[in-house]
Amino acid sequence: MYIHVLQLLILATLLAGTSQLSLPTDNTYHAGVVEYPDETGTPRERTTKATAGFVAILESNDTADLDILVFPESVLSNLDMATFVPHPAQNITPCYSPDYELFLVELSCATRSRGIYVVINVVEKELCGDNYGSDTLNPCPAAGYRYFNTNIVLDRSGRVVSRYRKSHLWRREYYTRATMRQPELATFETDFGVTFGHFICFDMLFYEPAMQLLLERNVTDIIYPTYWFSELPFLGAVQLQEGWAYANNVNLLAADASQPSGRTTGSGIYAGRAGRLAAVIHEQPTLQLLKAHVPKRTHITEGGGIGVGVDGSIPELPAQVVPGFEPQLMTRRYTELATYRDYNVDIFSTRLLEAEFQNVTQRLCHGNFCCSFQLQRRPISSSTSYASYRYRLGVYLGNRTALILVDRSELAVCALFACLDEQLSSCGRIYPKHIDVANRYYFERIRIEGHFPAATRRLIMPSTLDGTMLPLSVSQFNWTESPPAKQLLATHIQLELLLPKNDLLTFGIWANYFSQLPSTHNLNHLQPVTMRAPAGSTPNASTVVPGVPGVAGVAGAAGGATSISILCLLLILPLVLQL
């Protein structure tokens, strides 16, 4: 008996020493993400201010009840304030091994003082040259340092327990940052029984490492520092985060910077198909801490519902409160958040709907890929004294597209989206602040269906958006897959609006087939080798996805080049290595 008592006392002492709040047996853990504005001043001043801001958040009472806290990408350090980062295997705590930039030492100490897990994003420097081996694609600069866009994970004691170097850089980053030959699969375990994976910003739109973490490592909780540049109609910040978490049915902790005039804002905590637990997007630079009790994935059912825990209890989620619908001529809309426009829609098959449409049933095809649309609207006012959005139906399947004008993509899309006028070039834009915009109709019903080709690499997700740049809550739509998309078979998807909606900007199905066609990012001007269709073949002839006999690939289904072959990689890789 005394032995058991002693064991309990030792356990209590250990838990008290680590300030552990959640236990492995708990149904939830308590997470926080920070939306943080860019600081001003010289590079050193910006880092000094951001460090003080991060420390103040850690020392505040608001973080006292958290298990883990995530800060955004790019707002802490810069090239002038780059730091060495210890490898996790070295078990280094910068707080008492202060051989690093002061900001990393300070944050290690603040993390240890608060006793929670903390994720920060930094510019990392690494020695390179003849005496240092490297797994990077980049040659060593003359100064003898390489730089990376890097996540650092600190445990409750301030020790570095995980590090990840960004794989898919934003275009201008390629001139100053290095990338690894193989994308890293970065994970870490916590004392509250959850294993996290993490990646950065643009990585979300690629198979490696984001999907690999889920499919190869079975990670169900993702940490995501970002500095996202929103693009309409499909890739707003929260729109993408929630859609990605929903499609994969995983927990996602997303922390974004806050610079709305520069297209950057939008943070959230998501519980897969159970919906968002907290999310914000702003029109002005805003510092905000979001917190939520996140259900552990062992307690979430396949369809996204909440299951019974090992102790018989059911995790509690914030109620998805949807206000009772009321037709409203004027609704809140965000006009001061700058966004990119998705130029991909210019090559979609589209149909402009009549300005006064109320009932539409339409089948629209791009090549052999077809989508069915059923729409019903009801009038709110016949006033013509206000501007109002026009709407188009859009369908696309192919690889002649790009991800936010940075990397090539292969997409399949069935969607309704808003436009300023009759011109296709006005789609993906919003009315400016000085124009009075009204909802002269509200949407009563929308049903969109499409049969999405099979592929070994794809993600099919709902993509919705309203006038406040937020997606519809999961209680407002129904999503069905037959068979389930994760089976990698041709999948019939149906997206249906369940509750009336006043101010839709986007309502659709957006599928990423994770192109393997190369982009050189202006580092050289060699045109990638393309595969031409055999003589006599039709533009819509199917190609076979490697490794899946008899399965048609997205590029072949819509015409255009097929995914890059091994031969193409062998031709291009030596040239990249010489850069």
C-alpha positions, 0 to 999 in steps of 0.5 A: 500500500505504501508503495502505491501511495509513494507512486501516486505522490511521485506522479503528482510531483512530476505533473506539478513540476511540468504544469501539465493541465491535460492528461492522456486520458482526457477527451480534449486538450486546450489549444491556442493560436495567435493572430499577430500583426507585423511590427514596424522599424528596422529588422532588429527593432521588428524582432525585438518588438515581436519577441516582447509581444510574444513573451507578454502573451505567454506571461498573460493570464490568458495562456495559463490554462493552455496546453499548446500555443501556436504563433504565426509565420514570418512575424518574429525574425528575418534574414538580419536576425536569423538564428541557428536552431538546434536539432531536436536530437540534441535535447537543447533548451536555449534558456540555459544553453544560450548559444542562439539569438536572444529572441530564441533564448527569451522565448525558451525561458518564457515557455519554460516559465509558463509550462506549455508547448509553444510553436514559433516560426523563425528564419534559421541559418545553417553553416554550409560549405566543404566541411558541412554535408547538406541535404538541401537542393541549394548551393552554399552562398559565398557567406557560408550560411544557408537560410530556412523558413523554420518552425520550432517546437518548444516543450513545457521546459523550453526544450527544442523537441521538433523542427521543420523547414518549409518545403514549398516557398512563396515565389520570392522566398526562393531567392533567399531561402533553402529547401531540403531535397526531400520534404521533412515529415516533422512530428512530436509527441506531447504528454497529454497523449496527442502526436502533432505534425506541422508544416508552414503556409503554402505547404498546405496546397501540396501532397508533400509533406502535408498529406504524407503526414496524414496518410503515411504517419497517421497524424490527426492533429496539425499545427500550421503557422502561416502568412497566407495571401487570400485569393478569391473565389476559392482560397481565402485563408479561413476558407482553405483552412476549414475546407482542408481540415474538413476534407481530411477530418483532422484537427488543425491549429492555424495561426496567421499574421495580420496584415489585411491591406497586404491580403494576410489575415485569418486564423482558426482552430478546427475539429475536422468534420465537427467544424470550426471551434474558433476562427477570425478574419479581420479588416485591420491589423489585429492581435488576437488569441483564439482558444478552444478545447479540441476533441482528441481524434480517438473520440471523433467518429468517421463522419465527424461526430463525437464518440464516447471516450474511454471513461464513458464521457462525451467531449463537449464542443461549442454549439454551432449556433446559426442565427435564425434566418431573416432575409436581409437587403443589407448585410455586413461585408468586408471591403478592406481586406485586399485579396488576389484574384484567381485567374484560373477561372478565366479558362473554366467552362462557365455560364453567366446566370441571369441577373434576376434568376430564381430557379436554375437547373443546369448541367455544365461540362469542361471536356468530359468532366460534368457537374450538375447544378440546382439553384433556387433564390427568392427576392428580397427587394426589387430596388435597383438603387444598389449594386448587387453581385452577378453569379456564374457557374464554373466547371474545370478539370485539368492542369493548365492552372496555377496556385496563387500564380506561384506553382502549377496545379491540377484541379477539378472544380464545380462551383457557383461564384460571384462576379461584379458584372457580366464579364468573366474577368470580374469574377473573384473580385469584391465591390469596394467600400464606397459602393452600396451593395445589397442582397436583392435575392437570398439563396434558398437552395443549392445542390451541386454534384460532380463525378471526380476522377480517381487518382492516387493523389487528390484532396476534394473539399467544400469551398464556401465563402460569404461577405465577411470572408468566412466559410459557411459553418458545417451545420449550413451544408451537407456533403456526401461522398460515394464512395468515400474519397479516401478510397482513391476511386472515382467519387461522386460528390454532392454539396447541398445548402441546408439553410437559406443564405443572404450573401454568398460569394462562393459555394462549390467543390474544389479538388486538388490533384497535387500536380507533379509538373515542375515549376522553376520559380524564375531560378532558370528558364529551362522549359520543363519537358512535356508529354505530348498526346499520341498522334490521333488521340482526342483531347479528352483521352484518358491517361492511366495514373501510375500505380493504379491500373485502369484508373484515369488521371485528371490531366488526361481527363481534361486534355493537356500534359500528363503528370511529370514522368520519372524521365522528366525528373531525371532530366531536370534534377541535375540542372536544379542541383547546379543552381 
